[in-house]
Amino acid sequence: MQLPSKPKTPLADEDKEKIARMILAIEAIKKETTRRGLGKGRGGHGGMSCPVPGCRGRVAFIVYTFNGHLMASCNAKGCVQFRE
C-alpha cells in the first residue's frame, strides 16, 4: 500500500531564520563542549554566551554521560533550545 504524497510547501522566511540560528548554535555549543572534553562517557554541564548574533542571552547546556547527547537552552525569550 502506498501512502498519498503530501504537497511540499516552501519554508517561510521566519522558519528559515530559526533553522539557521539553530544550526549556528548547535555548532558553537558542540565546539565548546568538545573543548571542555565532554561527551559520551564524560558528561557534564555548563554555560556560555549565546552564539546567535544579536542575542545577549546565555546558553545553559547538559551533556549526558551514557550517550553523549546534548541538551541546551538560551535564557532569552524566543531564542534557541534543543535536544539531541
All heavy atoms as a GROMACS GRO file, in nm:
protein
  633
    1MET      N    1   0.083  -0.118   0.000
    1MET     CA    2   0.000   0.000   0.000
    1MET      C    3   0.088   0.125   0.000
    1MET      O    4   0.182   0.136   0.076
    1MET     CB    5  -0.087  -0.001   0.125
    1MET     CG    6  -0.181   0.114   0.134
    1MET     SD    7  -0.296   0.082   0.268
    1MET     CE    8  -0.296   0.237   0.344
    2GLN      N    9   0.057   0.215  -0.087
    2GLN     CA   10   0.136   0.337  -0.099
    2GLN      C   11   0.062   0.452  -0.032
    2GLN      O   12  -0.058   0.472  -0.052
    2GLN     CB   13   0.160   0.368  -0.246
    2GLN     CG   14   0.259   0.478  -0.267
    2GLN     CD   15   0.288   0.496  -0.416
    2GLN    OE1   16   0.208   0.456  -0.501
    2GLN    NE2   17   0.400   0.556  -0.448
    3LEU      N   18   0.136   0.527   0.049
    3LEU     CA   19   0.077   0.643   0.115
    3LEU      C   20   0.065   0.759   0.017
    3LEU      O   21   0.151   0.776  -0.070
    3LEU     CB   22   0.163   0.685   0.234
    3LEU     CG   23   0.175   0.584   0.348
    3LEU    CD1   24   0.275   0.634   0.450
    3LEU    CD2   25   0.040   0.561   0.412
    4PRO      N   26  -0.041   0.837   0.030
    4PRO     CA   27  -0.052   0.953  -0.058
    4PRO      C   28   0.059   1.053  -0.028
    4PRO      O   29   0.096   1.073   0.088
    4PRO     CB   30  -0.190   1.011  -0.024
    4PRO     CG   31  -0.225   0.957   0.109
    4PRO     CD   32  -0.152   0.827   0.124
    5SER      N   33   0.112   1.111  -0.132
    5SER     CA   34   0.220   1.208  -0.111
    5SER      C   35   0.160   1.342  -0.072
    5SER      O   36   0.057   1.383  -0.123
    5SER     CB   37   0.305   1.221  -0.237
    5SER     OG   38   0.227   1.272  -0.342
    6LYS      N   39   0.228   1.406   0.022
    6LYS     CA   40   0.184   1.538   0.064
    6LYS      C   41   0.248   1.643  -0.025
    6LYS      O   42   0.364   1.629  -0.064
    6LYS     CB   43   0.227   1.565   0.209
    6LYS     CG   44   0.157   1.479   0.309
    6LYS     CD   45   0.201   1.517   0.448
    6LYS     CE   46   0.132   1.431   0.552
    6LYS     NZ   47   0.174   1.467   0.687
    7PRO      N   48   0.175   1.747  -0.057
    7PRO     CA   49   0.238   1.852  -0.138
    7PRO      C   50   0.346   1.921  -0.056
    7PRO      O   51   0.329   1.945   0.063
    7PRO     CB   52   0.122   1.947  -0.170
    7PRO     CG   53   0.017   1.917  -0.069
    7PRO     CD   54   0.037   1.775  -0.026
    8LYS      N   55   0.459   1.946  -0.117
    8LYS     CA   56   0.568   2.013  -0.047
    8LYS      C   57   0.542   2.162  -0.045
    8LYS      O   58   0.514   2.223  -0.147
    8LYS     CB   59   0.702   1.984  -0.116
    8LYS     CG   60   0.742   1.839  -0.104
    8LYS     CD   61   0.879   1.816  -0.161
    8LYS     CE   62   0.916   1.671  -0.143
    8LYS     NZ   63   1.050   1.642  -0.188
    9THR      N   64   0.550   2.216   0.075
    9THR     CA   65   0.530   2.361   0.089
    9THR      C   66   0.663   2.425   0.122
    9THR      O   67   0.740   2.371   0.203
    9THR     CB   68   0.428   2.394   0.200
    9THR    OG1   69   0.473   2.334   0.321
    9THR    CG2   70   0.291   2.339   0.167
   10PRO      N   71   0.692   2.537   0.060
   10PRO     CA   72   0.820   2.602   0.089
   10PRO      C   73   0.821   2.656   0.232
   10PRO      O   74   0.716   2.690   0.288
   10PRO     CB   75   0.825   2.715  -0.014
   10PRO     CG   76   0.684   2.738  -0.055
   10PRO     CD   77   0.613   2.607  -0.037
   11LEU      N   78   0.939   2.660   0.290
   11LEU     CA   79   0.952   2.714   0.425
   11LEU      C   80   0.935   2.866   0.422
   11LEU      O   81   0.983   2.933   0.332
   11LEU     CB   82   1.090   2.682   0.482
   11LEU     CG   83   1.118   2.538   0.519
   11LEU    CD1   84   1.263   2.522   0.560
   11LEU    CD2   85   1.027   2.493   0.631
   12ALA      N   86   0.870   2.916   0.524
   12ALA     CA   87   0.855   3.060   0.538
   12ALA      C   88   0.991   3.117   0.576
   12ALA      O   89   1.076   3.048   0.634
   12ALA     CB   90   0.753   3.093   0.645
   13ASP      N   91   1.014   3.244   0.545
   13ASP     CA   92   1.142   3.309   0.578
   13ASP      C   93   1.170   3.301   0.727
   13ASP      O   94   1.285   3.282   0.769
   13ASP     CB   95   1.142   3.454   0.531
   13ASP     CG   96   1.151   3.466   0.380
   13ASP    OD1   97   1.196   3.369   0.315
   13ASP    OD2   98   1.115   3.573   0.327
   14GLU      N   99   1.067   3.313   0.809
   14GLU     CA  100   1.084   3.305   0.954
   14GLU      C  101   1.136   3.167   0.996
   14GLU      O  102   1.223   3.157   1.082
   14GLU     CB  103   0.950   3.333   1.023
   14GLU     CG  104   0.957   3.331   1.173
   14GLU     CD  105   0.822   3.359   1.236
   14GLU    OE1  106   0.749   3.448   1.186
   14GLU    OE2  107   0.790   3.290   1.334
   15ASP      N  108   1.084   3.063   0.932
   15ASP     CA  109   1.130   2.927   0.963
   15ASP      C  110   1.275   2.907   0.919
   15ASP      O  111   1.353   2.843   0.989
   15ASP     CB  112   1.040   2.824   0.896
   15ASP     CG  113   0.901   2.820   0.956
   15ASP    OD1  114   0.887   2.855   1.075
   15ASP    OD2  115   0.807   2.783   0.883
   16LYS      N  116   1.310   2.960   0.804
   16LYS     CA  117   1.448   2.950   0.757
   16LYS      C  118   1.544   3.019   0.853
   16LYS      O  119   1.652   2.968   0.881
   16LYS     CB  120   1.462   3.013   0.617
   16LYS     CG  121   1.396   2.934   0.508
   16LYS     CD  122   1.407   3.005   0.375
   16LYS     CE  123   1.331   2.933   0.266
   16LYS     NZ  124   1.335   3.005   0.139
   17GLU      N  125   1.502   3.133   0.907
   17GLU     CA  126   1.584   3.206   1.003
   17GLU      C  127   1.601   3.125   1.132
   17GLU      O  128   1.711   3.118   1.188
   17GLU     CB  129   1.520   3.341   1.034
   17GLU     CG  130   1.603   3.428   1.124
   17GLU     CD  131   1.536   3.562   1.152
   17GLU    OE1  132   1.482   3.621   1.057
   17GLU    OE2  133   1.538   3.602   1.268
   18LYS      N  134   1.494   3.063   1.180
   18LYS     CA  135   1.501   2.980   1.301
   18LYS      C  136   1.596   2.863   1.281
   18LYS      O  137   1.675   2.830   1.370
   18LYS     CB  138   1.363   2.927   1.338
   18LYS     CG  139   1.272   3.030   1.400
   18LYS     CD  140   1.138   2.968   1.433
   18LYS     CE  141   1.039   3.071   1.485
   18LYS     NZ  142   0.907   3.011   1.512
   19ILE      N  143   1.589   2.800   1.165
   19ILE     CA  144   1.675   2.686   1.136
   19ILE      C  145   1.821   2.730   1.130
   19ILE      O  146   1.909   2.663   1.185
   19ILE     CB  147   1.632   2.617   1.004
   19ILE    CG1  148   1.496   2.549   1.025
   19ILE    CG2  149   1.736   2.515   0.958
   19ILE    CD1  150   1.430   2.503   0.896
   20ALA      N  151   1.848   2.843   1.067
   20ALA     CA  152   1.984   2.894   1.058
   20ALA      C  153   2.040   2.926   1.197
   20ALA      O  154   2.156   2.894   1.227
   20ALA     CB  155   1.988   3.018   0.969
   21ARG      N  156   1.957   2.986   1.283
   21ARG     CA  157   2.001   3.017   1.421
   21ARG      C  158   2.031   2.888   1.497
   21ARG      O  159   2.129   2.878   1.571
   21ARG     CB  160   1.894   3.096   1.496
   21ARG     CG  161   1.887   3.241   1.458
   21ARG     CD  162   1.807   3.323   1.557
   21ARG     NE  163   1.690   3.258   1.611
   21ARG     CZ  164   1.565   3.291   1.586
   21ARG    NH1  165   1.539   3.391   1.504
   21ARG    NH2  166   1.464   3.228   1.640
   22MET      N  167   1.946   2.788   1.479
   22MET     CA  168   1.963   2.661   1.547
   22MET      C  169   2.093   2.592   1.505
   22MET      O  170   2.169   2.545   1.589
   22MET     CB  171   1.845   2.569   1.517
   22MET     CG  172   1.846   2.439   1.592
   22MET     SD  173   1.815   2.457   1.766
   22MET     CE  174   1.650   2.520   1.762
   23ILE      N  175   2.120   2.588   1.376
   23ILE     CA  176   2.243   2.525   1.325
   23ILE      C  177   2.365   2.598   1.379
   23ILE      O  178   2.460   2.535   1.426
   23ILE     CB  179   2.243   2.521   1.170
   23ILE    CG1  180   2.137   2.422   1.122
   23ILE    CG2  181   2.380   2.483   1.117
   23ILE    CD1  182   2.109   2.427   0.973
   24LEU      N  183   2.363   2.730   1.376
   24LEU     CA  184   2.473   2.809   1.428
   24LEU      C  185   2.497   2.778   1.576
   24LEU      O  186   2.610   2.755   1.619
   24LEU     CB  187   2.443   2.959   1.410
   24LEU     CG  188   2.547   3.054   1.467
   24LEU    CD1  189   2.669   3.055   1.378
   24LEU    CD2  190   2.489   3.192   1.480
   25ALA      N  191   2.390   2.774   1.654
   25ALA     CA  192   2.401   2.748   1.797
   25ALA      C  193   2.454   2.607   1.824
   25ALA      O  194   2.542   2.588   1.908
   25ALA     CB  195   2.266   2.769   1.865
   26ILE      N  196   2.399   2.508   1.754
   26ILE     CA  197   2.443   2.370   1.775
   26ILE      C  198   2.592   2.355   1.747
   26ILE      O  199   2.666   2.296   1.826
   26ILE     CB  200   2.361   2.272   1.688
   26ILE    CG1  201   2.218   2.263   1.741
   26ILE    CG2  202   2.425   2.133   1.686
   26ILE    CD1  203   2.123   2.190   1.648
   27GLU      N  204   2.639   2.412   1.636
   27GLU     CA  205   2.781   2.402   1.602
   27GLU      C  206   2.868   2.467   1.708
   27GLU      O  207   2.970   2.411   1.748
   27GLU     CB  208   2.806   2.464   1.464
   27GLU     CG  209   2.750   2.382   1.350
   27GLU     CD  210   2.763   2.450   1.214
   27GLU    OE1  211   2.794   2.571   1.210
   27GLU    OE2  212   2.739   2.382   1.114
   28ALA      N  213   2.831   2.586   1.754
   28ALA     CA  214   2.911   2.658   1.854
   28ALA      C  215   2.911   2.585   1.989
   28ALA      O  216   3.015   2.574   2.055
   28ALA     CB  217   2.859   2.800   1.871
   29ILE      N  218   2.796   2.534   2.029
   29ILE     CA  219   2.786   2.466   2.159
   29ILE      C  220   2.861   2.333   2.154
   29ILE      O  221   2.932   2.297   2.249
   29ILE     CB  222   2.639   2.448   2.199
   29ILE    CG1  223   2.574   2.585   2.221
   29ILE    CG2  224   2.627   2.364   2.326
   29ILE    CD1  225   2.423   2.583   2.228
   30LYS      N  226   2.852   2.260   2.044
   30LYS     CA  227   2.927   2.135   2.031
   30LYS      C  228   3.078   2.162   2.035
   30LYS      O  229   3.153   2.086   2.096
   30LYS     CB  230   2.890   2.062   1.902
   30LYS     CG  231   2.760   1.986   1.913
   30LYS     CD  232   2.740   1.901   1.789
   30LYS     CE  233   2.626   1.807   1.806
   30LYS     NZ  234   2.662   1.683   1.869
   31LYS      N  235   3.120   2.270   1.973
   31LYS     CA  236   3.262   2.306   1.976
   31LYS      C  237   3.306   2.333   2.119
   31LYS      O  238   3.413   2.289   2.163
   31LYS     CB  239   3.285   2.429   1.887
   31LYS     CG  240   3.429   2.468   1.872
   31LYS     CD  241   3.444   2.584   1.775
   31LYS     CE  242   3.588   2.626   1.759
   31LYS     NZ  243   3.601   2.738   1.665
   32GLU      N  244   3.223   2.404   2.195
   32GLU     CA  245   3.256   2.436   2.334
   32GLU      C  246   3.257   2.311   2.421
   32GLU      O  247   3.347   2.293   2.505
   32GLU     CB  248   3.156   2.538   2.390
   32GLU     CG  249   3.178   2.574   2.535
   32GLU     CD  250   3.309   2.644   2.564
   32GLU    OE1  251   3.376   2.693   2.471
   32GLU    OE2  252   3.347   2.650   2.683
   33THR      N  253   3.160   2.223   2.404
   33THR     CA  254   3.158   2.100   2.486
   33THR      C  255   3.276   2.010   2.452
   33THR      O  256   3.333   1.948   2.541
   33THR     CB  257   3.025   2.023   2.471
   33THR    OG1  258   3.003   1.990   2.334
   33THR    CG2  259   2.908   2.105   2.524
   34THR      N  260   3.316   2.006   2.326
   34THR     CA  261   3.433   1.928   2.286
   34THR      C  262   3.559   1.988   2.348
   34THR      O  263   3.645   1.916   2.398
   34THR     CB  264   3.446   1.925   2.132
   34THR    OG1  265   3.328   1.864   2.078
   34THR    CG2  266   3.568   1.846   2.088
   35ARG      N  267   3.568   2.120   2.347
   35ARG     CA  268   3.683   2.188   2.408
   35ARG      C  269   3.694   2.154   2.556
   35ARG      O  270   3.804   2.138   2.610
   35ARG     CB  271   3.670   2.340   2.391
   35ARG     CG  272   3.790   2.419   2.440
   35ARG     CD  273   3.766   2.568   2.437
   35ARG     NE  274   3.673   2.614   2.538
   35ARG     CZ  275   3.700   2.626   2.669
   35ARG    NH1  276   3.818   2.594   2.714
   35ARG    NH2  277   3.608   2.669   2.753
   36ARG      N  278   3.581   2.137   2.622
   36ARG     CA  279   3.578   2.103   2.764
   36ARG      C  280   3.595   1.954   2.790
   36ARG      O  281   3.598   1.910   2.904
   36ARG     CB  282   3.447   2.150   2.828
   36ARG     CG  283   3.432   2.300   2.829
   36ARG     CD  284   3.304   2.340   2.897
   36ARG     NE  285   3.281   2.483   2.886
   36ARG     CZ  286   3.201   2.551   2.966
   36ARG    NH1  287   3.137   2.490   3.065
   36ARG    NH2  288   3.186   2.680   2.950
   37GLY      N  289   3.603   1.877   2.683
   37GLY     CA  290   3.623   1.733   2.697
   37GLY      C  291   3.498   1.655   2.734
   37GLY      O  292   3.505   1.545   2.786
   38LEU      N  293   3.383   1.712   2.707
   38LEU     CA  294   3.257   1.647   2.740
   38LEU      C  295   3.208   1.562   2.623
   38LEU      O  296   3.228   1.597   2.507
   38LEU     CB  297   3.150   1.751   2.775
   38LEU     CG  298   3.185   1.845   2.891
   38LEU    CD1  299   3.074   1.948   2.910
   38LEU    CD2  300   3.210   1.768   3.018
   39GLY      N  301   3.144   1.451   2.656
   39GLY     CA  302   3.091   1.363   2.553
   39GLY      C  303   3.049   1.231   2.615
   39GLY      O  304   3.039   1.220   2.737
   40LYS      N  305   3.030   1.132   2.533
   40LYS     CA  306   2.989   1.000   2.582
   40LYS      C  307   3.094   0.948   2.680
   40LYS      O  308   3.213   0.948   2.650
   40LYS     CB  309   2.972   0.903   2.465
   40LYS     CG  310   2.915   0.770   2.506
   40LYS     CD  311   2.888   0.684   2.385
   40LYS     CE  312   2.827   0.552   2.429
   40LYS     NZ  313   2.797   0.468   2.315
   41GLY      N  314   3.048   0.907   2.796
   41GLY     CA  315   3.140   0.860   2.899
   41GLY      C  316   3.191   0.968   2.991
   41GLY      O  317   3.245   0.941   3.097
   42ARG      N  318   3.175   1.094   2.951
   42ARG     CA  319   3.218   1.206   3.035
   42ARG      C  320   3.118   1.320   3.017
   42ARG      O  321   3.138   1.412   2.939
   42ARG     CB  322   3.357   1.254   2.996
   42ARG     CG  323   3.408   1.361   3.093
   42ARG     CD  324   3.559   1.378   3.083
   42ARG     NE  325   3.606   1.462   3.190
   42ARG     CZ  326   3.619   1.595   3.180
   42ARG    NH1  327   3.589   1.658   3.068
   42ARG    NH2  328   3.663   1.665   3.283
   43GLY      N  329   3.009   1.309   3.089
   43GLY     CA  330   2.905   1.410   3.082
   43GLY      C  331   2.938   1.529   3.168
   43GLY      O  332   3.037   1.532   3.241
   44GLY      N  333   2.856   1.629   3.158
   44GLY     CA  334   2.875   1.749   3.238
   44GLY      C  335   2.777   1.856   3.195
   44GLY      O  336   2.692   1.835   3.110
   45HIS      N  337   2.792   1.971   3.257
   45HIS     CA  338   2.704   2.083   3.224
   45HIS      C  339   2.784   2.211   3.230
   45HIS      O  340   2.894   2.216   3.283
   45HIS     CB  341   2.584   2.088   3.319
   45HIS     CG  342   2.623   2.104   3.462
   45HIS    ND1  343   2.640   2.226   3.521
   45HIS    CD2  344   2.652   2.013   3.556
   45HIS    CE1  345   2.676   2.210   3.647
   45HIS    NE2  346   2.684   2.079   3.670
   46GLY      N  347   2.726   2.316   3.173
   46GLY     CA  348   2.794   2.444   3.174
   46GLY      C  349   2.709   2.550   3.108
   46GLY      O  350   2.591   2.529   3.079
   47GLY      N  351   2.772   2.661   3.083
   47GLY     CA  352   2.703   2.771   3.018
   47GLY      C  353   2.801   2.854   2.937
   47GLY      O  354   2.922   2.842   2.952
   48MET      N  355   2.746   2.933   2.849
   48MET     CA  356   2.826   3.020   2.764
   48MET      C  357   2.737   3.130   2.709
   48MET      O  358   2.615   3.121   2.715
   48MET     CB  359   2.888   2.940   2.647
   48MET     CG  360   2.785   2.875   2.556
   48MET     SD  361   2.854   2.768   2.428
   48MET     CE  362   2.905   2.887   2.306
   49SER      N  363   2.798   3.235   2.659
   49SER     CA  364   2.722   3.340   2.593
   49SER      C  365   2.655   3.281   2.470
   49SER      O  366   2.714   3.197   2.401
   49SER     CB  367   2.813   3.455   2.550
   49SER     OG  368   2.870   3.516   2.662
   50CYS      N  369   2.535   3.324   2.442
   50CYS     CA  370   2.464   3.271   2.327
   50CYS      C  371   2.537   3.310   2.198
   50CYS      O  372   2.570   3.427   2.179
   50CYS     CB  373   2.320   3.323   2.324
   50CYS     SG  374   2.224   3.251   2.189
   51PRO      N  375   2.562   3.212   2.110
   51PRO     CA  376   2.634   3.240   1.986
   51PRO      C  377   2.549   3.302   1.875
   51PRO      O  378   2.601   3.338   1.770
   51PRO     CB  379   2.686   3.103   1.944
   51PRO     CG  380   2.584   3.008   1.998
   51PRO     CD  381   2.538   3.069   2.127
   52VAL      N  382   2.420   3.316   1.898
   52VAL     CA  383   2.331   3.371   1.796
   52VAL      C  384   2.354   3.523   1.786
   52VAL      O  385   2.346   3.592   1.888
   52VAL     CB  386   2.183   3.341   1.828
   52VAL    CG1  387   2.090   3.408   1.730
   52VAL    CG2  388   2.159   3.191   1.830
   53PRO      N  389   2.383   3.574   1.667
   53PRO     CA  390   2.407   3.718   1.653
   53PRO      C  391   2.288   3.800   1.702
   53PRO      O  392   2.173   3.769   1.675
   53PRO     CB  393   2.426   3.735   1.501
   53PRO     CG  394   2.468   3.602   1.451
   53PRO     CD  395   2.398   3.503   1.539
   54GLY      N  396   2.319   3.902   1.780
   54GLY     CA  397   2.216   3.991   1.831
   54GLY      C  398   2.152   3.946   1.961
   54GLY      O  399   2.077   4.020   2.022
   55CYS      N  400   2.182   3.825   2.004
   55CYS     CA  401   2.125   3.774   2.130
   55CYS      C  402   2.221   3.806   2.243
   55CYS      O  403   2.341   3.787   2.232
   55CYS     CB  404   2.103   3.623   2.122
   55CYS     SG  405   2.033   3.557   2.275
   56ARG      N  406   2.167   3.854   2.352
   56ARG     CA  407   2.250   3.884   2.469
   56ARG      C  408   2.230   3.782   2.581
   56ARG      O  409   2.272   3.805   2.693
   56ARG     CB  410   2.217   4.024   2.520
   56ARG     CG  411   2.257   4.131   2.422
   56ARG     CD  412   2.225   4.266   2.477
   56ARG     NE  413   2.301   4.366   2.404
   56ARG     CZ  414   2.316   4.488   2.444
   56ARG    NH1  415   2.260   4.529   2.556
   56ARG    NH2  416   2.387   4.573   2.373
   57GLY      N  417   2.166   3.672   2.549
   57GLY     CA  418   2.137   3.570   2.650
   57GLY      C  419   2.254   3.478   2.676
   57GLY      O  420   2.363   3.490   2.619
   58ARG      N  421   2.230   3.384   2.768
   58ARG     CA  422   2.326   3.280   2.800
   58ARG      C  423   2.264   3.145   2.771
   58ARG      O  424   2.146   3.123   2.798
   58ARG     CB  425   2.368   3.285   2.946
   58ARG     CG  426   2.469   3.396   2.969
   58ARG     CD  427   2.548   3.384   3.096
   58ARG     NE  428   2.625   3.264   3.122
   58ARG     CZ  429   2.746   3.237   3.074
   58ARG    NH1  430   2.801   3.321   2.988
   58ARG    NH2  431   2.810   3.129   3.110
   59VAL      N  432   2.346   3.058   2.716
   59VAL     CA  433   2.302   2.922   2.687
   59VAL      C  434   2.351   2.830   2.798
   59VAL      O  435   2.470   2.830   2.831
   59VAL     CB  436   2.358   2.873   2.552
   59VAL    CG1  437   2.327   2.727   2.528
   59VAL    CG2  438   2.304   2.958   2.439
   60ALA      N  439   2.259   2.756   2.857
   60ALA     CA  440   2.294   2.651   2.952
   60ALA      C  441   2.287   2.519   2.877
   60ALA      O  442   2.198   2.498   2.796
   60ALA     CB  443   2.196   2.650   3.068
   61PHE      N  444   2.385   2.430   2.901
   61PHE     CA  445   2.385   2.302   2.832
   61PHE      C  446   2.418   2.188   2.926
   61PHE      O  447   2.481   2.208   3.030
   61PHE     CB  448   2.482   2.303   2.713
   61PHE     CG  449   2.624   2.336   2.749
   61PHE    CD1  450   2.708   2.238   2.799
   61PHE    CD2  451   2.673   2.463   2.731
   61PHE    CE1  452   2.839   2.268   2.831
   61PHE    CE2  453   2.803   2.495   2.763
   61PHE     CZ  454   2.887   2.397   2.814
   62ILE      N  455   2.373   2.070   2.887
   62ILE     CA  456   2.400   1.946   2.959
   62ILE      C  457   2.441   1.842   2.855
   62ILE      O  458   2.377   1.828   2.752
   62ILE     CB  459   2.274   1.894   3.032
   62ILE    CG1  460   2.228   1.994   3.137
   62ILE    CG2  461   2.301   1.759   3.095
   62ILE    CD1  462   2.093   1.960   3.197
   63VAL      N  463   2.549   1.770   2.884
   63VAL     CA  464   2.592   1.658   2.801
   63VAL      C  465   2.573   1.533   2.885
   63VAL      O  466   2.626   1.522   2.996
   63VAL     CB  467   2.740   1.672   2.757
   63VAL    CG1  468   2.782   1.552   2.676
   63VAL    CG2  469   2.760   1.800   2.678
   64TYR      N  470   2.496   1.438   2.833
   64TYR     CA  471   2.465   1.316   2.907
   64TYR      C  472   2.579   1.215   2.896
   64TYR      O  473   2.630   1.190   2.787
   64TYR     CB  474   2.334   1.255   2.856
   64TYR     CG  475   2.217   1.343   2.889
   64TYR    CD1  476   2.165   1.430   2.794
   64TYR    CD2  477   2.160   1.342   3.015
   64TYR    CE1  478   2.058   1.513   2.824
   64TYR    CE2  479   2.054   1.425   3.047
   64TYR     CZ  480   2.004   1.510   2.951
   64TYR     OH  481   1.899   1.592   2.982
   65THR      N  482   2.617   1.159   3.009
   65THR     CA  483   2.729   1.065   3.016
   65THR      C  484   2.704   0.939   2.934
   65THR      O  485   2.791   0.894   2.860
   65THR     CB  486   2.755   1.024   3.162
   65THR    OG1  487   2.781   1.143   3.237
   65THR    CG2  488   2.874   0.931   3.174
   66PHE      N  489   2.585   0.881   2.947
   66PHE     CA  490   2.560   0.749   2.888
   66PHE      C  491   2.555   0.748   2.737
   66PHE      O  492   2.578   0.645   2.675
   66PHE     CB  493   2.434   0.685   2.948
   66PHE     CG  494   2.308   0.761   2.923
   66PHE    CD1  495   2.228   0.732   2.815
   66PHE    CD2  496   2.268   0.862   3.010
   66PHE    CE1  497   2.110   0.802   2.793
   66PHE    CE2  498   2.151   0.933   2.988
   66PHE     CZ  499   2.072   0.903   2.880
   67ASN      N  500   2.522   0.862   2.672
   67ASN     CA  501   2.517   0.860   2.526
   67ASN      C  502   2.581   0.982   2.460
   67ASN      O  503   2.589   0.990   2.338
   67ASN     CB  504   2.373   0.845   2.476
   67ASN     CG  505   2.282   0.957   2.520
   67ASN    OD1  506   2.327   1.058   2.575
   67ASN    ND2  507   2.154   0.941   2.496
   68GLY      N  508   2.626   1.079   2.539
   68GLY     CA  509   2.692   1.197   2.484
   68GLY      C  510   2.598   1.297   2.420
   68GLY      O  511   2.642   1.394   2.359
   69HIS      N  512   2.467   1.276   2.434
   69HIS     CA  513   2.372   1.368   2.373
   69HIS      C  514   2.372   1.502   2.446
   69HIS      O  515   2.405   1.511   2.563
   69HIS     CB  516   2.232   1.309   2.372
   69HIS     CG  517   2.216   1.202   2.270
   69HIS    ND1  518   2.093   1.158   2.228
   69HIS    CD2  519   2.306   1.130   2.200
   69HIS    CE1  520   2.109   1.063   2.137
   69HIS    NE2  521   2.236   1.044   2.119
   70LEU      N  522   2.331   1.603   2.375
   70LEU     CA  523   2.338   1.740   2.422
   70LEU      C  524   2.198   1.798   2.434
   70LEU      O  525   2.112   1.778   2.348
   70LEU     CB  526   2.418   1.822   2.320
   70LEU     CG  527   2.433   1.971   2.340
   70LEU    CD1  528   2.510   2.002   2.468
   70LEU    CD2  529   2.505   2.031   2.219
   71MET      N  530   2.175   1.872   2.543
   71MET     CA  531   2.052   1.948   2.560
   71MET      C  532   2.096   2.090   2.595
   71MET      O  533   2.183   2.109   2.680
   71MET     CB  534   1.966   1.891   2.672
   71MET     CG  535   1.836   1.966   2.690
   71MET     SD  536   1.724   1.888   2.809
   71MET     CE  537   1.807   1.924   2.961
   72ALA      N  538   2.037   2.189   2.528
   72ALA     CA  539   2.077   2.327   2.552
   72ALA      C  540   1.958   2.420   2.538
   72ALA      O  541   1.864   2.392   2.464
   72ALA     CB  542   2.187   2.368   2.454
   73SER      N  543   1.966   2.533   2.608
   73SER     CA  544   1.858   2.630   2.603
   73SER      C  545   1.914   2.769   2.635
   73SER      O  546   1.989   2.786   2.731
   73SER     CB  547   1.751   2.593   2.705
   73SER     OG  548   1.648   2.688   2.703
   74CYS      N  549   1.876   2.866   2.554
   74CYS     CA  550   1.914   3.006   2.579
   74CYS      C  551   1.807   3.067   2.669
   74CYS      O  552   1.688   3.039   2.653
   74CYS     CB  553   1.923   3.083   2.448
   74CYS     SG  554   1.968   3.257   2.472
   75ASN      N  555   1.850   3.154   2.760
   75ASN     CA  556   1.753   3.216   2.851
   75ASN      C  557   1.681   3.336   2.790
   75ASN      O  558   1.591   3.391   2.852
   75ASN     CB  559   1.819   3.254   2.984
   75ASN     CG  560   1.925   3.361   2.971
   75ASN    OD1  561   1.958   3.405   2.862
   75ASN    ND2  562   1.980   3.402   3.083
   76ALA      N  563   1.718   3.375   2.669
   76ALA     CA  564   1.649   3.485   2.602
   76ALA      C  565   1.520   3.434   2.537
   76ALA      O  566   1.520   3.329   2.472
   76ALA     CB  567   1.738   3.548   2.496
   77LYS      N  568   1.413   3.505   2.557
   77LYS     CA  569   1.283   3.463   2.504
   77LYS      C  570   1.288   3.451   2.351
   77LYS      O  571   1.336   3.540   2.282
   77LYS     CB  572   1.176   3.564   2.544
   77LYS     CG  573   1.038   3.523   2.503
   77LYS     CD  574   0.933   3.619   2.551
   77LYS     CE  575   0.796   3.572   2.507
   77LYS     NZ  576   0.692   3.661   2.553
   78GLY      N  577   1.242   3.337   2.302
   78GLY     CA  578   1.234   3.316   2.157
   78GLY      C  579   1.363   3.274   2.091
   78GLY      O  580   1.369   3.258   1.970
   79CYS      N  581   1.469   3.255   2.170
   79CYS     CA  582   1.596   3.213   2.111
   79CYS      C  583   1.599   3.061   2.102
   79CYS      O  584   1.493   2.996   2.102
   79CYS     CB  585   1.712   3.267   2.193
   79CYS     SG  586   1.869   3.270   2.100
   80VAL      N  587   1.716   3.002   2.093
   80VAL     CA  588   1.726   2.859   2.066
   80VAL      C  589   1.712   2.771   2.190
   80VAL      O  590   1.746   2.812   2.302
   80VAL     CB  591   1.861   2.826   1.998
   80VAL    CG1  592   1.870   2.891   1.863
   80VAL    CG2  593   1.978   2.864   2.084
   81GLN      N  594   1.660   2.653   2.168
   81GLN     CA  595   1.662   2.544   2.265
   81GLN      C  596   1.646   2.415   2.186
   81GLN      O  597   1.573   2.409   2.088
   81GLN     CB  598   1.555   2.560   2.371
   81GLN     CG  599   1.413   2.553   2.323
   81GLN     CD  600   1.318   2.570   2.439
   81GLN    OE1  601   1.338   2.653   2.525
   81GLN    NE2  602   1.214   2.490   2.441
   82PHE      N  603   1.719   2.312   2.227
   82PHE     CA  604   1.714   2.186   2.153
   82PHE      C  605   1.762   2.071   2.240
   82PHE      O  606   1.823   2.090   2.343
   82PHE     CB  607   1.798   2.194   2.026
   82PHE     CG  608   1.945   2.218   2.052
   82PHE    CD1  609   2.031   2.111   2.069
   82PHE    CD2  610   1.994   2.345   2.059
   82PHE    CE1  611   2.165   2.132   2.093
   82PHE    CE2  612   2.129   2.368   2.082
   82PHE     CZ  613   2.215   2.261   2.099
   83ARG      N  614   1.732   1.950   2.192
   83ARG     CA  615   1.781   1.824   2.247
   83ARG      C  616   1.824   1.736   2.134
   83ARG      O  617   1.762   1.734   2.029
   83ARG     CB  618   1.670   1.749   2.321
   83ARG     CG  619   1.627   1.810   2.447
   83ARG     CD  620   1.523   1.721   2.509
   83ARG     NE  621   1.459   1.794   2.617
   83ARG     CZ  622   1.371   1.744   2.697
   83ARG    NH1  623   1.333   1.619   2.680
   83ARG    NH2  624   1.318   1.814   2.792
   84GLU      N  625   1.931   1.662   2.158
   84GLU     CA  626   1.972   1.561   2.060
   84GLU      C  627   1.906   1.430   2.098
   84GLU      O  628   1.895   1.396   2.213
   84GLU     CB  629   2.122   1.539   2.063
   84GLU     CG  630   2.200   1.645   1.995
   84GLU     CD  631   2.347   1.609   1.987
   84GLU    OE1  632   2.408   1.584   2.091
   84GLU    OE2  633   2.398   1.607   1.874
   0.00000   0.00000   0.00000
